[in-house]
């Protein structure tokens, strides 16, 4: 079946064939040992399947399976790991249509966005397959009396808490380097998007990943998620989510001194100087905030404009935003749904509060529905202009299709505004002056900066934040660091 056939079948029946409804432990589907919970299609605001609410036993079994598998996997040759991970990429591409449709129905995003996520997931396994046999140490010159060198060893069992906004690619960006480094995996997907992780775990085994090496337990974060975080057998935790939950994860993991990678919130700025092309600025800001309905930790949720180009940029941007067609992700809309009713209410509360403060709403500002059916959880593309640095719409992460606009006159002021939040994930600078671009990039307190293209870069580059955006890096070669530990070995050459 083509992706269009799979999509049409779902739109007609409201069902997806052969969805797993239990966990995936020790290489097989494991029946639920606890209650089940409904999973909702955000584009229709209707339940389409059920999944298991994991128990203590389920999580314990998953960690036990991962611990046993890790002992074997670390002995597998790097070349064989490379071969298997390359095969994973092939199997993902062979199943891309099914994965993409599941991602749309699970998360609410558009089919085009989901297809991109699946392809990037395959590419992540391909990238780290190439790293598996290149995780070398280094020799250290201590003089003729000693021979000294370092080796990189796998940390062991790794835990992964997967967010709901990118359930496919976030799964891949943690699991792929963990496997390449010789580690095993226990993953807990978000309650609102449980299915792609389960299906991907099955495909990993189909591709040759040994049983028990990748395990998925579904359920509530407060139950099985917290249990995984507290378990001393977990040697590395990779968490993507909110600042509040990230702090809780760090506190729960602290007694075991568990290694942590935290990718948390963002309030990322796009700075546009007077010499920037207004059309390009508007286009960059459009994709920076309205991709995936703004539900991206690295979304360009703040547009910091030089006063001289304010009117032209905002005119173009507001006109384009007002024309965006919202709709179910399988019907080729311009923008998909908000992931849950709860999150939709949070976005609305943020914007309603801005209205109450007298904010200048240029376009949007309210909930809406599918352009054809009226169903689903949607929020209008929204632009709020001319905000003060301390305004909550500037300081707080809204995590939706809501752009907050600030104005500046000098380069120094632009940098001050850009750095003026608790977050430091990514930033973008639009200017034709290379010197200015380099100065501003250097002055930004964040993990990644692009110039004249907000989404420039790729999985080959490290990704992560400063300040309350978290710590540690994923993607790129640096993404392997979390899953290896360095050991130094020194040999006396004395006779």
C-alpha positions as CSV (number, residue, x, y, z in Angstrom):
1,X,0.0,0.0,0.0
2,X,1.2,3.5,-0.7
3,X,1.2,6.2,1.9
4,X,-1.9,7.7,0.3
5,X,-3.7,4.3,0.5
6,X,-2.8,3.9,4.2
7,X,-3.9,7.5,4.9
8,X,-7.2,7.1,3.1
9,X,-7.9,3.8,4.8
10,X,-7.4,5.5,8.2
11,X,-9.5,8.6,7.3
12,X,-12.3,6.2,6.2
13,X,-12.2,3.7,9.1
14,X,-10.6,5.6,11.9
15,X,-8.4,2.6,12.6
16,X,-4.7,1.7,12.0
17,X,-4.0,-2.0,11.4
18,X,-1.8,-4.1,13.7
19,X,-0.9,-1.4,16.2
20,X,0.8,-2.9,19.3
21,X,-1.2,-2.5,22.5
22,X,1.3,-3.9,25.0
23,X,5.0,-3.2,25.6
24,X,8.1,-4.4,23.7
25,X,10.4,-6.3,26.1
26,X,13.1,-8.8,25.4
27,X,12.5,-8.8,21.6
28,X,8.7,-9.4,21.6
29,X,5.4,-7.8,22.2
30,X,4.5,-8.2,25.8
31,X,0.8,-8.2,26.9
32,X,-0.2,-5.4,29.2
33,X,0.0,-6.4,32.9
34,X,-2.0,-3.3,34.0
35,X,-4.8,-1.1,32.8
36,X,-5.0,0.5,29.4
37,X,-5.4,4.1,28.3
38,X,-7.0,5.6,25.2
39,X,-4.8,7.3,22.6
40,X,-6.3,10.3,20.8
41,X,-6.0,11.5,17.2
42,X,-5.4,15.3,17.7
43,X,-6.7,16.1,14.3
44,X,-10.1,14.7,15.2
45,X,-10.0,14.9,19.0
46,X,-11.2,11.3,19.0
47,X,-9.7,8.1,20.5
48,X,-8.3,5.7,17.8
49,X,-6.6,3.0,19.9
50,X,-5.5,1.9,23.4
51,X,-2.1,1.3,24.9
52,X,-0.9,-0.2,28.1
53,X,-0.3,1.7,31.3
54,X,2.9,0.0,32.4
55,X,3.4,-1.4,35.9
56,X,6.4,-1.8,38.2
57,X,6.8,-5.3,36.9
58,X,6.9,-4.2,33.3
59,X,9.6,-1.7,33.8
60,X,11.6,-4.1,36.0
61,X,11.4,-6.7,33.3
62,X,12.5,-4.2,30.6
63,X,15.6,-3.1,32.6
64,X,16.5,-6.7,33.4
65,X,16.3,-7.6,29.7
66,X,18.4,-4.6,28.8
67,X,21.0,-5.4,31.4
68,X,21.4,-8.9,30.1
69,X,21.6,-7.8,26.5
70,X,24.2,-5.2,27.2
71,X,26.7,-7.8,28.4
72,X,26.5,-9.5,25.0
73,X,26.3,-6.3,22.8
74,X,29.4,-4.8,24.2
75,X,31.3,-7.9,22.9
76,X,29.9,-7.6,19.4
77,X,32.6,-6.2,17.0
78,X,32.2,-2.5,16.0
79,X,32.1,-3.6,12.4
80,X,29.1,-5.9,13.1
81,X,27.3,-3.1,15.0
82,X,27.9,-0.9,12.0
83,X,26.4,-3.5,9.7
84,X,23.3,-3.9,11.8
85,X,22.7,-0.2,12.3
86,X,22.9,0.4,8.5
87,X,20.4,-2.4,8.1
88,X,18.1,-0.6,10.6
89,X,18.2,2.5,8.3
90,X,17.2,0.4,5.4
91,X,14.3,-1.3,7.3
92,X,13.0,2.1,8.5
93,X,13.0,3.4,4.9
94,X,11.2,0.2,3.8
95,X,8.5,0.9,6.4
96,X,8.5,4.7,6.1
97,X,4.9,5.1,4.8
98,X,3.4,3.2,7.7
99,X,5.6,4.9,10.3
100,X,4.7,8.4,8.9
101,X,1.0,7.7,9.0
102,X,1.2,6.4,12.6
103,X,3.2,9.5,13.5
104,X,0.5,11.8,12.1
105,X,-2.3,10.1,13.9
106,X,-0.4,9.9,17.1
107,X,1.0,13.4,17.2
108,X,-1.2,15.6,15.0
109,X,1.5,16.9,12.7
110,X,1.2,17.0,8.9
111,X,2.1,14.0,6.8
112,X,5.0,16.0,5.1
113,X,6.5,16.7,8.5
114,X,6.1,13.1,9.7
115,X,7.7,11.8,6.5
116,X,10.7,14.1,7.1
117,X,10.9,12.8,10.7
118,X,11.0,9.2,9.5
119,X,13.7,9.9,6.9
120,X,15.8,11.8,9.5
121,X,15.4,8.8,11.9
122,X,16.8,6.5,9.2
123,X,19.6,8.9,8.5
124,X,20.5,9.0,12.3
125,X,21.0,5.3,12.3
126,X,23.0,5.5,9.2
127,X,25.2,8.3,10.7
128,X,25.9,6.5,13.9
129,X,26.5,3.2,12.0
130,X,29.4,5.0,10.5
131,X,30.6,5.9,14.0
132,X,30.4,2.5,15.6
133,X,33.8,1.3,14.3
134,X,35.5,4.7,14.8
135,X,35.1,5.1,18.6
136,X,38.9,5.2,19.2
137,X,40.8,6.3,22.1
138,X,44.1,8.2,21.9
139,X,47.7,7.5,22.8
140,X,49.3,9.9,25.4
141,X,53.0,10.7,25.4
142,X,54.3,10.4,28.9
143,X,57.9,9.8,27.8
144,X,59.9,6.6,27.2
145,X,59.2,5.2,30.7
146,X,55.5,4.6,30.1
147,X,53.0,3.6,27.4
148,X,49.7,5.4,28.0
149,X,46.4,5.4,26.1
150,X,42.7,5.8,26.5
151,X,39.8,3.6,25.6
152,X,36.1,4.5,25.3
153,X,33.7,2.0,26.9
154,X,29.9,1.7,26.8
155,X,28.2,3.0,29.9
156,X,25.7,0.1,30.0
157,X,21.9,0.3,30.2
158,X,20.5,3.7,29.1
159,X,17.1,5.2,29.7
160,X,15.3,7.4,27.2
161,X,12.3,9.5,28.0
162,X,10.8,10.5,24.6
163,X,8.7,13.7,24.1
164,X,5.4,13.9,22.2
165,X,6.4,16.5,19.7
166,X,9.0,14.5,17.8
167,X,8.4,10.9,19.0
168,X,10.1,9.2,16.0
169,X,13.2,11.3,15.5
170,X,13.9,11.9,19.2
171,X,13.7,8.1,19.7
172,X,16.3,7.7,17.0
173,X,18.6,10.4,18.0
174,X,19.1,8.8,21.4
175,X,18.8,5.1,20.6
176,X,21.1,5.2,17.5
177,X,24.2,6.6,19.3
178,X,23.6,4.4,22.4
179,X,23.6,1.2,20.2
180,X,26.6,2.4,18.2
181,X,28.5,2.9,21.5
182,X,27.7,-0.6,22.7
183,X,24.8,0.2,25.1
184,X,21.4,-1.2,25.6
185,X,18.1,0.8,25.8
186,X,14.9,1.2,27.8
187,X,12.6,3.8,26.3
188,X,9.5,5.4,27.8
189,X,7.5,7.3,25.1
190,X,5.1,10.1,26.0
191,X,1.6,9.1,27.0
192,X,0.1,10.9,24.1
193,X,2.4,9.4,21.5
194,X,3.2,5.8,22.4
195,X,3.0,3.9,19.1
196,X,6.0,4.9,16.9
197,X,8.5,3.9,19.6
198,X,6.8,0.5,19.9
199,X,6.8,-0.1,16.1
200,X,10.4,1.2,15.7
201,X,11.5,-1.3,18.4
202,X,10.0,-4.1,16.5
203,X,11.7,-2.9,13.3
204,X,15.0,-2.8,15.1
205,X,14.7,-6.4,15.9
206,X,13.7,-7.2,12.3
207,X,16.9,-5.5,11.2
208,X,19.0,-7.7,13.4
209,X,19.3,-5.8,16.7
210,X,19.5,-8.6,19.3
211,X,16.5,-9.3,21.5
212,X,16.4,-7.3,24.7
213,X,18.8,-4.6,23.5
214,X,15.9,-2.1,22.9
215,X,12.9,-2.2,25.1
216,X,9.9,0.1,25.2
217,X,7.5,0.4,28.2
218,X,4.4,2.7,27.8
219,X,2.6,4.4,30.5
220,X,2.6,7.4,32.8
221,X,5.7,9.4,33.4
222,X,4.8,9.7,37.1
223,X,4.7,5.9,37.3
224,X,7.0,3.9,35.0
225,X,9.0,6.9,33.9
226,X,9.8,7.8,37.5
227,X,10.6,4.2,38.3
228,X,13.1,4.1,35.4
229,X,14.8,7.4,36.5
230,X,15.3,6.1,40.0
231,X,16.6,2.6,39.1
232,X,20.4,2.3,39.8
233,X,20.8,-0.1,36.9
234,X,20.2,2.8,34.5
235,X,23.6,4.3,33.9
236,X,22.6,7.2,31.5
237,X,19.3,9.1,31.2
238,X,18.4,11.1,28.2
239,X,15.4,13.3,28.7
240,X,13.6,15.7,26.4
241,X,10.8,17.7,27.8
242,X,9.8,20.7,30.0
243,X,12.1,22.5,32.4
244,X,10.0,21.5,35.4
245,X,10.0,17.8,34.6
246,X,13.7,18.0,33.7
247,X,14.4,19.4,37.2
248,X,12.4,16.6,38.7
249,X,14.3,14.0,36.7
250,X,17.6,15.4,37.8
251,X,16.5,15.3,41.5
252,X,15.2,11.7,41.2
253,X,18.4,10.5,39.5
254,X,20.8,12.3,41.8
255,X,21.0,9.7,44.6
256,X,22.4,7.2,42.1
257,X,24.7,9.8,40.5
258,X,23.2,8.8,37.1
259,X,24.6,10.5,34.1
260,X,22.1,12.9,32.5
261,X,21.5,14.6,29.1
262,X,18.7,17.2,29.5
263,X,17.2,18.8,26.4
264,X,14.6,21.2,27.9
265,X,12.7,24.3,26.9
266,X,13.5,27.2,24.6
267,X,12.5,30.7,23.7
268,X,14.8,31.0,20.7
269,X,15.3,34.4,19.0
270,X,15.5,35.2,15.3
271,X,17.4,38.6,15.1
272,X,16.9,40.6,11.9
273,X,19.1,43.7,11.3
274,X,18.3,46.7,9.1
275,X,20.3,45.3,6.1
276,X,18.4,42.0,6.1
277,X,16.0,41.2,3.2
278,X,12.5,41.7,4.7
279,X,11.1,38.9,2.5
280,X,13.7,36.4,3.7
281,X,13.2,37.5,7.3
282,X,9.5,37.0,7.1
283,X,10.0,33.6,5.4
284,X,12.5,32.5,8.0
285,X,10.2,33.6,10.9
286,X,7.2,31.8,9.3
287,X,8.9,28.4,9.2
288,X,10.7,29.0,12.5
289,X,7.4,29.3,14.4
290,X,4.7,27.6,12.4
291,X,6.5,24.3,11.6
292,X,4.9,21.5,13.6
293,X,2.4,24.1,14.9
294,X,5.2,25.7,16.9
295,X,5.5,22.6,19.1
296,X,9.3,22.6,18.9
297,X,11.7,23.3,21.7
298,X,14.0,25.1,19.3
299,X,11.2,27.0,17.5
300,X,11.9,30.6,16.7
301,X,9.3,31.9,19.0
302,X,10.8,35.4,19.3
303,X,11.4,37.7,16.4
304,X,13.7,40.5,17.3
305,X,13.4,43.2,14.5
306,X,15.4,46.3,13.8
307,X,12.8,49.1,14.0
308,X,13.5,50.2,10.4
309,X,12.2,47.0,8.9
310,X,9.4,46.3,11.4
311,X,6.4,47.4,9.3
312,X,7.5,45.6,6.1
313,X,8.4,42.3,7.8
314,X,5.3,42.1,10.0
315,X,3.0,43.0,7.1
316,X,4.4,40.1,5.0
317,X,4.4,37.7,7.9
318,X,0.9,38.5,9.2
319,X,-0.6,38.2,5.7
320,X,1.0,34.8,5.2
321,X,0.0,33.6,8.7
322,X,-3.6,34.6,8.2
323,X,-3.7,32.3,5.1
324,X,-2.5,29.2,6.8
325,X,-5.0,26.3,6.5
326,X,-5.2,24.1,9.5
327,X,-6.4,20.6,9.2
328,X,-5.9,16.9,9.9
329,X,-2.3,16.0,9.1
330,X,-3.4,13.4,6.5
331,X,-5.3,15.9,4.4
332,X,-2.3,18.0,3.3
333,X,-3.0,21.1,5.4
334,X,-0.5,23.9,5.9
335,X,-0.4,23.3,9.6
336,X,-1.5,20.4,11.8
337,X,-3.0,20.0,15.2
338,X,-2.0,20.7,18.7
339,X,-1.0,17.4,20.4
340,X,-3.6,17.3,23.2
341,X,-6.6,19.2,24.6
342,X,-4.6,20.0,27.7
343,X,-1.8,21.6,25.8
344,X,-4.2,23.5,23.6
345,X,-5.8,25.0,26.8
346,X,-2.3,26.1,27.9
347,X,-1.6,27.9,24.7
348,X,-4.9,29.6,24.8
349,X,-4.3,30.7,28.4
350,X,-1.0,32.3,27.4
351,X,-2.6,34.2,24.6
352,X,-5.7,35.2,26.5
353,X,-3.4,36.6,29.2
354,X,-1.6,38.6,26.6
355,X,-4.9,40.0,25.3
356,X,-5.9,41.0,28.8
357,X,-2.6,42.9,29.2
358,X,-3.5,44.8,26.0
359,X,-1.0,43.1,23.7
360,X,-1.0,44.0,20.0
361,X,-2.3,40.8,18.3
362,X,-1.6,41.2,14.6
363,X,-3.3,37.9,13.6
364,X,-4.8,34.8,15.1
365,X,-5.1,34.6,18.8
366,X,-7.7,31.8,19.4
367,X,-8.5,28.1,19.0
368,X,-9.9,26.8,15.8
369,X,-10.7,23.5,14.1
370,X,-10.0,21.5,11.0
371,X,-10.8,23.7,8.0
372,X,-13.1,21.0,6.6
373,X,-14.6,19.2,9.5
374,X,-14.4,21.7,12.4
375,X,-13.0,18.9,14.6
376,X,-9.7,18.6,16.4
377,X,-7.4,20.6,18.6
378,X,-6.0,23.6,16.7
379,X,-4.7,27.0,17.4
380,X,-4.7,29.9,14.9
381,X,-1.2,31.0,13.7
382,X,-0.6,34.0,16.0
383,X,1.7,37.1,15.9
384,X,2.0,39.3,18.9
385,X,3.8,42.6,18.2
386,X,5.9,45.2,20.0
387,X,6.4,43.4,23.4
388,X,8.5,44.6,26.3
389,X,11.5,42.5,27.4
390,X,9.7,41.4,30.7
391,X,6.4,40.5,29.1
392,X,5.4,36.9,29.9
393,X,5.0,36.2,26.2
394,X,8.7,36.9,25.8
395,X,9.9,35.2,29.0
396,X,7.7,32.0,29.0
397,X,7.7,29.1,26.6
398,X,4.3,28.9,25.0
399,X,5.1,25.9,22.8
400,X,2.6,26.6,20.1
401,X,2.2,28.7,16.9
402,X,2.6,32.0,18.7
403,X,5.3,34.4,17.6
404,X,6.3,37.2,20.0
405,X,7.9,40.3,18.5
406,X,10.5,42.7,20.0
407,X,12.2,45.8,18.5
408,X,15.7,47.1,18.7
409,X,17.9,49.9,17.4
410,X,21.6,48.9,18.1
411,X,23.6,45.7,17.8
412,X,24.2,45.7,21.6
413,X,20.5,46.1,22.3
414,X,19.7,43.1,20.0
415,X,22.1,40.9,21.8
416,X,20.8,42.0,25.2
417,X,17.3,41.2,24.1
418,X,18.2,37.9,22.6
419,X,20.0,36.7,25.8
420,X,17.3,38.2,28.0
421,X,15.5,35.0,29.0
422,X,16.2,32.0,31.1
423,X,16.7,29.8,28.0
424,X,19.6,29.3,25.6
425,X,18.8,26.7,23.0
426,X,19.3,28.1,19.5
427,X,19.3,31.5,17.7
428,X,19.4,32.9,14.2
429,X,20.9,36.1,12.8
430,X,19.8,37.7,9.6
431,X,22.2,40.2,8.2
432,X,24.4,40.8,5.1
433,X,27.4,41.9,7.3
434,X,29.6,38.8,7.9
435,X,31.5,40.6,10.7
436,X,28.3,41.4,12.5
437,X,27.0,37.9,12.1
438,X,30.1,36.5,13.7
439,X,30.1,39.0,16.5
440,X,26.5,38.4,17.4
441,X,26.9,34.6,17.0
442,X,29.8,34.7,19.5
443,X,27.8,36.9,21.9
444,X,24.8,34.6,22.0
445,X,24.4,32.4,25.1
446,X,23.0,29.3,23.4
447,X,24.0,26.0,21.9
448,X,23.5,26.6,18.2
449,X,23.4,29.7,15.9
450,X,22.5,29.9,12.3
451,X,22.9,32.8,9.9
452,X,20.3,33.8,7.3
453,X,18.5,30.5,7.5
454,X,16.7,29.6,10.7
455,X,16.8,25.8,10.3
456,X,20.3,25.6,8.9
457,X,22.4,22.7,10.1
458,X,21.6,19.1,10.4
459,X,22.0,15.9,12.4
460,X,25.8,16.0,11.9
461,X,26.0,19.0,14.2
462,X,25.7,18.8,18.0
463,X,22.4,20.0,19.4
464,X,21.6,21.1,23.0
465,X,21.2,24.2,25.2
466,X,22.6,26.4,27.9
467,X,20.9,27.8,31.0
468,X,17.5,26.3,31.6
469,X,17.5,24.8,28.1
470,X,19.5,22.0,29.6
471,X,22.9,20.5,29.3
472,X,24.7,17.8,27.2
473,X,24.6,17.5,23.5
474,X,22.8,15.2,21.1
475,X,23.4,14.5,17.4
476,X,26.7,14.9,15.7
477,X,29.9,13.1,17.0
478,X,29.3,14.8,20.4
479,X,26.0,12.8,20.7
480,X,28.1,9.7,21.4
481,X,29.8,11.2,24.5
482,X,26.8,10.5,26.7
483,X,26.9,6.8,26.0
484,X,30.7,6.2,26.5
485,X,33.0,6.5,29.4
486,X,36.7,7.1,29.1
487,X,39.3,4.8,30.7
488,X,43.0,5.6,30.9
489,X,45.5,2.8,30.9
490,X,49.2,3.3,31.6
491,X,52.0,0.6,31.3
492,X,55.4,0.9,32.8
493,X,58.1,0.2,30.3
494,X,60.7,-0.5,33.0
495,X,62.6,-3.8,32.6
